[in-house]
Amino acid sequence: MALKRHVSPHGTVMAVSMMKDEAPYLLEWFAHHLAVGFTDILVYTNDCTDGTVEMLQRLEELGLGYHRPNDIPEGMKPQPSALNYAQDEPLVQAADWVMIFDADEFLSVNHPSGHLDGMLDDAVAQGANGIIVTWRIFGSGGVVDWSRDPVTEQYTRAAPPLWNKGWGVKTLFKFDPEYWKLGIHRPSIKNKHLKDGFPDTVKWLNGSGRPMEDYFKFRGWRTIRRTLGYDWAQMNHYAVKSIDSYAVRRFRGNVNNKKDKYNADYWSLQDRNEVADTRILRHAPRRAEIMAELLQDPVLSKLHYAALERVEARLEEYRGSEAYQALRDSLIEAGKVPITSVEAKPPQARDPAKIAALMSEVERKSSEKPDDARKDAPVSGWNAMGAALYRSGRIRLSPGDAVEWVESQRVALPCDPQLFTEEASMAVLAGKFDRRHARNIASYLAGGRRVLDLGAGIGLPAMTMLRAQDGITLMVQDSQPGIAEAAARIRARNGLEDTARLRFVDGPLVLPGDEGAAAGGLAAYLGDFRPDILRISTRADLVGQHLDGIDLSRLIRVVLPFDSPEEADGLRQSFGPVLEGRGFVERVEAADSGSLRYDRLAEKN
């Protein structure tokens, strides 16, 4: 066989897994992880009857991987048993980088390079020796029947990335058996090295290449909002697949021997299909090439197709049983459970005294540092300057009961991935969406009675202003298709349906027949609504020239919100000369609160 193991500039990059009866999926999983850049793959198996062991043995004979039996001591579960063996395995001990994950987990390298080598290049350049990769929970996508198609191509719908019940992690880290004890989600520092300075050498990054918080060196198996990131990598978790695939797993048990794990409750937790995520398909061409080469081996080919035929014959038997029909019906019903109603075992309650007793001296010192000294750079998307807030194209909202609503500036907002970008959704969850502008809007609208807000998105600053100031009337405009419906739902949720005081319009500002700098829609809004304050966000796609030839005589003020000093400078250059020529002057001090403020000269104090 021409196929050879990858040689990485970072040495041995080893994937370690545990499997039980995964033969129908094994070659895809194996080929995929060769494609993303692992140099070595080691799999432990227990109680397999479907050809998994024989396939792994053949892969080892071909020089492409390694297989070890997981002989489980009495009273121990399979996963801990395999980890104990892996801890002492010479191949693992000699590896430079190690990652442990399951057969239903596929690593998606979202890093611009599309390969582990490139991701590790950037990690090592930061002095990092570990990357924390967060799960993405992928559901059935409504697929019922068994198919031979690749898992990563069949199932492309997932839970929203900000759904915290799906935030388990796996860790790619630089392994040294002297210091680390392997774990299924993350390794732990051996007790004898907790206080000898070794923890200070640990620098882990999140899935977006940002520094993890210090506590994660010592505890935790889930990410939190501050440490979430998918820009570099995510672990796609295909726990259910189709109903037929789930039935096969349900009837044969699981690698960790958990009693009745694969029931309807587990399905409703894992069968999440709220958003599309196809990033892993960047690896599909190379994975397909590798799998085709693997199937050129007559032994592997025979074992692979025998496994497929075996599971298909088993399904035919199952489908005729009452147990299968009952399971199928229960799963279909479980799949209807809205994401907001899904129950999951909560993390154990924190015991401050116990935590304090377990914390190492190194961690305690870190926690005693001033807040500013402990604060890492914000995770990607948290109030990111210039980040897009809304999804592109037509907005089509998720069902109202399928999203979490979070209060921001006294206004409840939906954490809806069909409305907001991932960056903006992060801010919504944290109660920080458009926070600066919403907080400061009152100072810019002081003295005004009628406000026209252009390119306002869902209009959060306008909604906060409506609640804060009696006697003000606002017209909010945004041209993006579907955003008016989104804004209407949000206003209804918050009891802000007084259209006499707050009206949303979605017509264009520049009409099809306009020429040059003409803005016929803008002129019509100004003429019909007759505002005394005009607020123009960058989403409006207007420049200073669009104000030429338009009657601004009723305006006492023009407000230009910005997100960065560079954006502010651009707005000054574009709008400043035009407004100054029309009798307005900038209140320079107002820029400290995030918007340029131009007052009519006669109104200047």
Number of C-alpha atoms within 10 A of each C-alpha: 9 6 12 12 15 16 14 14 11 15 13 20 26 26 24 22 22 25 25 22 23 21 27 22 19 20 25 23 24 24 21 26 22 23 24 23 20 24 24 23 24 20 25 24 23 20 15 16 14 20 19 24 24 18 22 26 18 18 21 15 12 16 14 21 21 19 22 18 14 21 14 16 9 7 6 10 14 22 22 15 17 24 21 14 17 23 17 11 13 10 14 24 16 14 19 15 24 24 26 23 22 19 21 18 20 24 22 27 26 21 20 10 12 19 19 24 19 17 20 22 14 14 19 14 9 15 13 21 18 26 28 33 33 30 26 28 27 29 27 25 20 16 15 16 11 17 14 11 11 15 17 22 11 15 23 21 21 25 24 25 23 22 17 14 18 23 21 20 24 27 26 24 24 20 23 16 16 11 16 17 18 20 19 19 20 26 23 17 20 14 12 10 14 19 13 11 11 13 18 14 10 16 20 26 24 27 30 21 26 24 21 23 16 20 13 17 18 18 15 15 19 22 23 14 16 17 22 26 27 23 16 24 27 28 26 23 24 24 23 26 27 23 22 23 20 22 24 18 17 17 13 13 16 17 19 15 11 10 9 12 14 19 16 20 18 18 25 24 24 24 30 27 21 23 18 16 18 14 16 22 14 14 20 19 12 16 23 16 14 20 19 15 15 24 16 12 14 10 14 19 17 13 20 24 15 16 23 17 13 15 19 19 11 12 19 10 11 17 14 10 11 10 13 20 14 10 19 19 13 15 22 16 13 19 22 11 19 17 22 13 12 15 13 12 6 7 9 6 6 8 9 9 8 9 11 12 9 13 15 17 14 17 20 13 10 16 14 10 11 9 10 7 10 13 11 15 11 13 22 21 20 22 22 16 12 12 15 15 21 20 16 13 10 12 18 16 19 17 11 14 13 17 21 17 19 17 16 20 19 12 20 18 26 24 25 25 24 21 23 21 19 26 22 26 27 24 23 26 21 16 18 19 23 19 17 17 20 19 15 17 22 18 11 22 22 12 13 18 15 20 24 24 24 27 23 23 24 24 26 26 23 23 21 20 20 19 12 11 13 10 9 18 21 24 23 25 26 24 19 20 15 16 26 21 16 19 18 16 19 22 21 12 16 15 10 17 15 11 11 9 15 19 15 21 14 18 15 17 24 19 13 10 8 12 10 7 15 19 23 19 16 20 18 13 18 19 14 9 14 17 24 20 26 24 23 22 19 17 15 20 13 20 17 16 17 20 19 16 11 16 12 23 11 13 19 21 27 26 21 21 22 23 18 14 12 9 15 18 13 14 19 16 13 15 19 19 14 18 23 15 10 16 15 23 21 21 13 11 10 16 16 8 16 18 27 25 23 26 22 21 15 10 10 12 6
